[in-house]
């Protein structure tokens, strides 16, 4: 009878480790080099960059912007002029409270239409619509780039006697319309007078469709601030403040409507000189709650709006 050879415990452990290492090396050879678990993806925003005078700042690059998601800085990959056509809905308050402002509104909108429909160097053509909200939301000119049709709509703006504004209801309907049109670069410009609001809508009922449409919201309020502290006034105030701030728009209160023509010209210059800012973010199952952009250069201010199909649940 032949006896098997005995080995010490230390020798057995060494052999097992060598065998396990060989198996791992073989598996690594078959699978190839390891890949990262998550790769960065690109997201883009339309960004307004303005100097101290409120004029568009030219020739900016990636180092001039700081993008943060939930307060975490992201790498800015590239910056280019925003040349995609806009879909601009102009909401006009023609209630009785706006009666003294109508002539200035028509004059200012005539210039705004000309500036926004002028062909750009890239051949961009913007679509505009005119909607009034005195007594009820009413379309005076549906989305078109036809300057004559838009000017015809502007000339149809008259104050409705014994009427109040339904601005919040108008914002809801316009937001739904932009979403239904699948607008790629939606913008809402509201021109309203200080006065009673009759929409009876809570502010979240207005802000939610505004976010879903992905629209950049600008509000120009005419007249001295109101002392109204009722529920309708409160909801309107929240919408005008939060809606413009979180969408990358501007909120201005003009004591006199004679300042409106110059203000709308500045807004047209801002909209037609925006940047497309693209940044990198890691893939994640949980989208960011807030996305912000600011100018890195002193003396400049920046506001941004995430591109509609990339918003997920992030709020700029």
C-alpha positions as CSV (number, residue, x, y, z in Angstrom):
1,X,0.0,0.0,0.0
2,X,1.3,3.5,-0.9
3,X,0.7,6.4,1.5
4,X,-0.2,9.9,0.1
5,X,2.3,12.7,0.7
6,X,1.4,15.0,3.6
7,X,1.9,18.9,3.4
8,X,2.0,21.5,6.0
9,X,-0.9,24.0,6.6
10,X,1.2,26.9,5.3
11,X,2.0,25.2,2.0
12,X,-1.7,24.5,1.4
13,X,-2.7,28.1,2.1
14,X,-0.1,29.4,-0.3
15,X,-1.3,27.1,-3.1
16,X,-4.9,28.1,-2.6
17,X,-4.0,31.8,-2.9
18,X,-2.0,31.2,-6.0
19,X,-4.9,29.3,-7.6
20,X,-7.4,32.1,-6.7
21,X,-5.1,34.7,-8.1
22,X,-4.9,32.7,-11.3
23,X,-8.7,32.5,-11.6
24,X,-9.0,36.3,-11.1
25,X,-6.3,37.0,-13.7
26,X,-8.1,34.7,-16.2
27,X,-11.4,36.4,-15.6
28,X,-9.9,39.9,-16.0
29,X,-8.3,38.8,-19.3
30,X,-11.7,37.6,-20.6
31,X,-13.6,40.7,-19.6
32,X,-11.0,43.3,-20.6
33,X,-10.3,46.6,-18.7
34,X,-12.9,47.8,-16.2
35,X,-15.2,50.6,-17.3
36,X,-16.4,53.4,-15.0
37,X,-19.7,52.8,-13.3
38,X,-21.0,56.1,-14.3
39,X,-20.1,58.5,-17.1
40,X,-20.7,62.3,-17.3
41,X,-23.6,63.4,-19.5
42,X,-24.1,66.9,-21.1
43,X,-26.8,69.3,-20.1
44,X,-27.5,72.7,-21.7
45,X,-29.1,76.0,-20.7
46,X,-30.0,79.2,-22.4
47,X,-28.2,81.9,-20.5
48,X,-28.5,85.7,-20.4
49,X,-25.3,87.5,-19.5
50,X,-25.6,91.2,-18.9
51,X,-23.1,93.9,-18.0
52,X,-23.6,96.7,-15.4
53,X,-25.7,98.8,-17.8
54,X,-28.1,95.8,-18.6
55,X,-26.6,95.3,-22.0
56,X,-25.7,91.8,-23.3
57,X,-22.0,90.9,-22.6
58,X,-20.3,89.7,-25.8
59,X,-17.6,87.1,-26.4
60,X,-17.9,85.0,-23.3
61,X,-16.5,81.5,-22.9
62,X,-16.6,78.5,-20.5
63,X,-14.5,80.2,-17.9
64,X,-17.0,83.1,-17.6
65,X,-19.8,80.9,-16.2
66,X,-20.3,78.9,-13.0
67,X,-23.0,76.2,-13.1
68,X,-24.1,74.5,-9.9
69,X,-26.5,71.6,-9.3
70,X,-27.8,71.6,-5.8
71,X,-24.8,73.8,-4.9
72,X,-22.3,71.4,-6.5
73,X,-20.2,73.0,-9.1
74,X,-20.2,71.3,-12.6
75,X,-17.7,71.6,-15.4
76,X,-18.7,74.0,-18.1
77,X,-17.8,72.2,-21.4
78,X,-18.6,74.8,-24.0
79,X,-20.4,78.2,-24.7
80,X,-21.9,79.3,-28.0
81,X,-24.4,81.8,-29.2
82,X,-28.0,80.6,-28.8
83,X,-29.3,80.5,-32.3
84,X,-32.4,78.2,-31.9
85,X,-35.7,80.0,-32.8
86,X,-37.8,81.2,-29.9
87,X,-41.6,80.8,-29.3
88,X,-42.5,84.0,-27.5
89,X,-46.0,84.4,-26.0
90,X,-46.7,88.0,-25.0
91,X,-49.4,88.3,-22.4
92,X,-51.0,91.8,-22.1
93,X,-53.2,93.1,-19.4
94,X,-56.0,95.1,-21.0
95,X,-58.2,95.3,-18.0
96,X,-59.7,98.6,-16.8
97,X,-56.7,99.1,-14.5
98,X,-54.4,99.2,-17.6
99,X,-56.5,101.8,-19.4
100,X,-54.0,104.7,-19.0
101,X,-51.1,102.4,-20.2
102,X,-52.6,101.0,-23.4
103,X,-51.1,103.6,-25.8
104,X,-47.6,103.0,-24.4
105,X,-48.1,99.3,-24.5
106,X,-49.1,99.3,-28.2
107,X,-46.1,101.6,-29.0
108,X,-43.7,99.4,-27.1
109,X,-45.0,96.2,-28.5
110,X,-44.7,97.5,-32.1
111,X,-41.0,97.9,-31.7
112,X,-40.6,94.6,-29.8
113,X,-42.3,92.7,-32.6
114,X,-40.0,94.3,-35.2
115,X,-36.9,93.4,-33.1
116,X,-37.9,89.9,-32.4
117,X,-39.0,89.0,-35.9
118,X,-35.9,90.5,-37.6
119,X,-33.9,87.7,-39.3
120,X,-30.6,87.0,-37.5
121,X,-27.2,86.2,-39.0
122,X,-28.0,82.5,-38.7
123,X,-31.4,82.9,-40.3
124,X,-33.2,82.4,-37.1
125,X,-37.0,83.1,-37.2
126,X,-38.8,83.6,-33.9
127,X,-42.6,82.9,-33.6
128,X,-44.6,85.3,-31.5
129,X,-48.2,85.3,-30.1
130,X,-50.2,88.1,-28.5
131,X,-52.7,87.2,-25.7
132,X,-54.8,89.6,-23.7
133,X,-56.1,88.8,-20.2
134,X,-58.7,91.6,-19.5
135,X,-62.0,89.9,-18.6
136,X,-60.7,86.5,-19.9
137,X,-57.6,85.2,-21.8
138,X,-58.0,86.0,-25.5
139,X,-55.7,85.3,-28.4
140,X,-55.2,88.3,-30.7
141,X,-52.5,86.8,-32.8
142,X,-51.5,83.1,-32.7
143,X,-47.9,82.0,-33.0
144,X,-46.5,83.4,-36.2
145,X,-43.4,85.0,-37.6
146,X,-45.5,87.2,-39.9
147,X,-44.8,90.7,-38.8
148,X,-48.0,92.1,-40.4
149,X,-50.2,89.6,-38.5
150,X,-48.5,90.4,-35.2
151,X,-48.8,94.2,-35.7
152,X,-52.5,93.7,-36.5
153,X,-52.8,91.9,-33.2
154,X,-51.0,94.7,-31.4
155,X,-53.3,97.3,-32.9
156,X,-56.3,95.3,-31.5
157,X,-55.2,95.9,-27.9
158,X,-57.8,98.1,-26.2
159,X,-58.8,98.4,-22.5
160,X,-61.9,96.5,-21.5
161,X,-64.1,98.7,-19.4
162,X,-65.4,97.4,-16.0
163,X,-63.1,94.4,-16.2
164,X,-60.3,92.9,-14.1
165,X,-57.2,91.0,-15.1
166,X,-57.1,87.2,-15.4
167,X,-53.3,87.1,-15.6
168,X,-52.8,83.8,-13.6
169,X,-55.4,82.0,-15.7
170,X,-53.7,83.4,-18.8
171,X,-50.3,82.1,-17.7
172,X,-51.8,78.6,-17.1
173,X,-53.4,78.5,-20.6
174,X,-50.3,79.8,-22.3
175,X,-48.1,77.3,-20.5
176,X,-50.3,74.4,-21.5
177,X,-50.3,75.7,-25.1
178,X,-46.5,75.9,-25.2
179,X,-46.2,72.4,-23.8
180,X,-48.7,71.0,-26.3
181,X,-46.7,72.7,-29.1
182,X,-43.6,71.0,-27.8
183,X,-41.9,74.4,-28.0
184,X,-38.1,74.0,-27.9
185,X,-37.2,77.5,-26.7
186,X,-40.4,78.9,-25.0
187,X,-40.5,82.4,-23.6
188,X,-43.4,84.2,-21.8
189,X,-43.4,88.0,-21.5
190,X,-46.2,89.4,-19.3
191,X,-47.1,93.1,-19.3
192,X,-49.5,93.9,-16.6
193,X,-50.8,96.8,-14.6
194,X,-51.1,97.0,-10.8
195,X,-54.8,96.2,-10.2
196,X,-57.2,93.5,-9.1
197,X,-56.6,89.9,-10.1
198,X,-59.7,87.7,-10.7
199,X,-58.2,84.3,-11.5
200,X,-58.8,82.7,-8.1
201,X,-55.8,80.4,-8.7
202,X,-53.3,79.3,-6.1
203,X,-49.7,80.2,-7.0
204,X,-48.6,76.5,-7.3
205,X,-51.4,75.9,-9.8
206,X,-49.7,78.5,-12.0
207,X,-46.0,77.7,-11.3
208,X,-46.4,73.9,-12.0
209,X,-47.5,74.3,-15.6
210,X,-44.9,77.0,-16.1
211,X,-42.2,74.6,-15.0
212,X,-43.6,71.8,-17.1
213,X,-43.5,74.1,-20.2
214,X,-39.9,74.9,-19.5
215,X,-40.7,78.6,-20.4
216,X,-38.4,81.5,-19.4
217,X,-40.8,84.0,-17.8
218,X,-40.4,87.7,-17.8
219,X,-42.8,90.1,-16.0
220,X,-43.1,93.9,-16.4
221,X,-45.5,95.5,-14.0
222,X,-46.8,99.0,-14.7
223,X,-47.7,101.5,-12.0
224,X,-46.9,102.1,-8.3
225,X,-46.9,98.9,-6.1
226,X,-50.4,98.0,-4.8
227,X,-51.2,97.8,-1.1
228,X,-53.7,94.9,-1.7
229,X,-53.0,92.0,0.7
230,X,-55.9,89.7,-0.4
231,X,-55.4,86.1,-1.4
232,X,-55.6,86.8,-5.2
233,X,-52.9,89.6,-4.8
234,X,-50.7,87.3,-2.7
235,X,-50.9,84.5,-5.3
236,X,-50.1,86.9,-8.1
237,X,-47.2,88.3,-6.2
238,X,-45.7,84.9,-5.6
239,X,-46.1,83.9,-9.2
240,X,-44.4,87.1,-10.5
241,X,-41.5,86.8,-8.1
242,X,-40.8,83.0,-8.0
243,X,-41.9,82.4,-11.6
244,X,-39.4,84.8,-13.0
245,X,-36.6,84.1,-10.6
246,X,-36.6,80.3,-11.0
247,X,-37.1,80.3,-14.8
248,X,-34.2,82.6,-15.6
249,X,-36.4,85.6,-16.4
250,X,-36.6,89.2,-15.2
251,X,-39.1,91.0,-13.0
252,X,-39.3,94.7,-13.2
253,X,-41.8,97.2,-11.8
254,X,-42.1,100.4,-13.9
255,X,-43.6,103.3,-12.1
256,X,-44.6,104.9,-15.4
257,X,-45.6,103.1,-18.6
258,X,-43.6,105.6,-20.6
259,X,-40.5,103.5,-19.6
260,X,-41.9,100.4,-21.3
261,X,-40.6,101.0,-24.9
262,X,-37.0,101.2,-23.7
263,X,-37.5,98.3,-21.3
264,X,-38.8,96.0,-24.0
265,X,-36.0,97.0,-26.3
266,X,-33.5,95.9,-23.7
267,X,-35.4,92.7,-23.2
268,X,-35.4,92.0,-27.0
269,X,-31.6,92.6,-27.0
270,X,-31.2,90.2,-24.1
271,X,-33.3,87.4,-25.7
272,X,-31.6,87.7,-29.1
273,X,-28.1,87.6,-27.5
274,X,-28.3,84.7,-25.2
275,X,-25.7,81.9,-24.8
276,X,-26.1,78.2,-25.1
277,X,-24.1,76.9,-22.1
278,X,-23.3,73.2,-22.0
279,X,-22.0,71.6,-18.8
280,X,-21.2,68.0,-17.6
281,X,-23.0,66.2,-14.8
282,X,-22.7,62.6,-13.5
283,X,-25.4,60.1,-14.4
284,X,-27.7,59.7,-11.4
285,X,-31.1,58.2,-10.7
286,X,-32.0,61.3,-8.7
287,X,-32.1,64.5,-10.7
288,X,-31.0,67.7,-9.1
289,X,-33.6,69.9,-7.3
290,X,-32.0,73.2,-8.4
291,X,-29.7,74.2,-11.2
292,X,-28.2,77.7,-11.1
293,X,-25.8,79.7,-13.2
294,X,-23.8,82.8,-12.4
295,X,-21.2,84.9,-14.1
296,X,-17.6,84.3,-12.9
297,X,-16.5,87.8,-14.1
298,X,-17.1,90.8,-11.7
299,X,-19.6,93.3,-13.1
300,X,-21.6,90.7,-15.0
301,X,-24.9,89.0,-14.1
302,X,-26.2,85.7,-15.5
303,X,-29.6,84.0,-15.6
304,X,-30.3,80.7,-17.1
305,X,-33.1,78.3,-18.2
306,X,-32.5,74.6,-18.7
307,X,-33.5,73.4,-22.2
308,X,-37.0,72.0,-22.1
309,X,-36.3,68.3,-22.9
310,X,-33.4,68.2,-20.3
311,X,-35.2,69.7,-17.3
312,X,-36.1,66.3,-15.7
313,X,-37.1,67.6,-12.2
314,X,-34.2,70.2,-11.8
315,X,-35.3,73.7,-11.3
316,X,-33.0,76.5,-12.4
